[in-house]
Amino acid sequence: MTQPVMLANKQAVALAQALGLVPVFATARIYTGPVRAIKLERVFGITSFELG
């Protein structure tokens, strides 16, 4: 298991806490190929599109 992106980005966590945001639901990252490198310092949130 890997650390959630939000928790790996300390600035994003501080911003969310300062705004009084709290987790509402969780998502899972699923890959069909190699995991691509991302710059976590540029990620401040994750969106999810769910059908069903």
Backbone as CSV, one residue per row, in Angstrom:
resi,resn,N_x,N_y,N_z,CA_x,CA_y,CA_z,C_x,C_y,C_z
1,MET,0.835,-1.169,0.000,0.000,0.000,0.000,0.882,1.236,0.000
2,THR,0.479,2.242,-0.728,1.251,3.480,-0.773,0.546,4.557,0.025
3,GLN,1.298,5.568,0.359,0.746,6.687,1.121,-0.163,7.521,0.222
4,PRO,-1.328,7.941,0.714,-2.195,8.793,-0.101,-1.474,10.055,-0.528
5,VAL,-1.772,10.525,-1.716,-1.094,11.706,-2.264,-1.241,12.895,-1.331
6,MET,-2.443,13.125,-0.839,-2.653,14.285,0.027,-1.753,14.253,1.254
7,LEU,-1.561,13.089,1.853,-0.734,13.015,3.049,0.739,13.188,2.731
8,ALA,1.145,12.874,1.521,2.549,13.010,1.135,2.896,14.468,0.851
9,ASN,1.895,15.290,0.566,2.118,16.706,0.272,1.771,17.518,1.521
10,LYS,2.784,17.879,2.278,2.587,18.576,3.557,1.858,19.907,3.379
11,GLN,2.140,20.629,2.295,1.466,21.910,2.058,-0.026,21.702,1.801
12,ALA,-0.369,20.647,1.086,-1.777,20.357,0.807,-2.515,20.008,2.096
13,VAL,-1.873,19.240,2.963,-2.483,18.873,4.241,-2.701,20.126,5.085
14,ALA,-1.707,20.998,5.148,-1.828,22.231,5.932,-2.951,23.112,5.390
15,LEU,-3.062,23.216,4.075,-4.122,24.016,3.458,-5.491,23.435,3.795
16,ALA,-5.648,22.131,3.653,-6.926,21.487,3.946,-7.307,21.675,5.413
17,GLN,-6.354,21.528,6.311,-6.632,21.699,7.739,-6.997,23.149,8.051
18,ALA,-6.296,24.096,7.442,-6.578,25.514,7.668,-7.983,25.882,7.200
19,LEU,-8.468,25.212,6.175,-9.808,25.475,5.644,-10.884,24.660,6.352
20,GLY,-10.472,23.810,7.304,-11.428,23.004,8.055,-11.983,21.828,7.261
21,LEU,-11.270,21.396,6.223,-11.738,20.279,5.412,-11.480,18.949,6.122
22,VAL,-12.359,18.005,5.879,-12.215,16.662,6.455,-12.469,15.631,5.360
23,PRO,-11.877,14.441,5.472,-12.122,13.392,4.475,-13.597,12.985,4.468
24,VAL,-14.122,12.748,3.260,-15.510,12.328,3.118,-15.585,10.922,2.528
25,PHE,-14.683,10.600,1.607,-14.634,9.272,1.020,-13.221,9.021,0.520
26,ALA,-12.933,7.788,0.183,-11.592,7.413,-0.296,-11.685,6.903,-1.729
27,THR,-10.596,7.020,-2.446,-10.511,6.486,-3.797,-9.301,5.561,-3.886
28,ALA,-9.243,4.770,-4.927,-8.105,3.884,-5.161,-7.523,4.196,-6.530
29,ARG,-6.226,4.183,-6.613,-5.561,4.366,-7.902,-5.316,2.994,-8.503
30,ILE,-5.756,2.824,-9.742,-5.600,1.551,-10.436,-4.834,1.808,-11.727
31,TYR,-3.805,1.041,-11.964,-2.962,1.219,-13.139,-3.048,-0.002,-14.050
32,THR,-3.018,0.229,-15.356,-2.971,-0.873,-16.309,-1.564,-1.066,-16.858
33,GLY,-0.679,-0.205,-16.515,0.712,-0.286,-16.961,1.609,0.176,-15.830
34,PRO,2.821,0.603,-16.176,3.749,1.054,-15.139,3.222,2.313,-14.448
35,VAL,3.546,2.442,-13.178,3.152,3.627,-12.417,4.031,4.792,-12.862
36,ARG,3.383,5.866,-13.268,4.126,7.036,-13.733,4.587,7.887,-12.556
37,ALA,5.748,8.489,-12.689,6.261,9.389,-11.654,5.454,10.687,-11.687
38,ILE,5.095,11.182,-10.511,4.396,12.453,-10.424,5.092,13.338,-9.410
39,LYS,4.915,14.644,-9.546,5.487,15.598,-8.605,4.446,15.854,-7.520
40,LEU,4.599,15.175,-6.383,3.610,15.269,-5.312,3.438,16.687,-4.803
41,GLU,4.482,17.503,-4.885,4.369,18.878,-4.397,3.419,19.710,-5.251
42,ARG,3.029,19.183,-6.418,2.101,19.895,-7.292,0.677,19.333,-7.215
43,VAL,0.460,18.341,-6.347,-0.855,17.725,-6.208,-1.482,18.194,-4.898
44,PHE,-2.646,18.828,-5.005,-3.333,19.346,-3.812,-4.687,18.672,-3.614
45,GLY,-5.105,17.819,-4.503,-6.361,17.118,-4.346,-6.533,16.105,-5.452
46,ILE,-7.489,15.232,-5.246,-7.775,14.183,-6.212,-9.270,14.198,-6.482
47,THR,-9.638,14.101,-7.736,-11.060,14.001,-8.064,-11.382,12.576,-8.448
48,SER,-12.633,12.251,-8.373,-13.077,10.892,-8.691,-14.341,10.969,-9.516
49,PHE,-14.420,10.171,-10.555,-15.613,10.081,-11.379,-16.106,8.652,-11.289
50,GLU,-17.268,8.489,-10.706,-17.782,7.140,-10.491,-19.110,6.951,-11.194
51,LEU,-19.275,5.825,-11.791,-20.541,5.463,-12.435,-21.161,4.318,-11.674
52,GLY,-22.464,4.316,-11.598,-23.082,3.166,-10.946,-24.345,3.504,-10.207
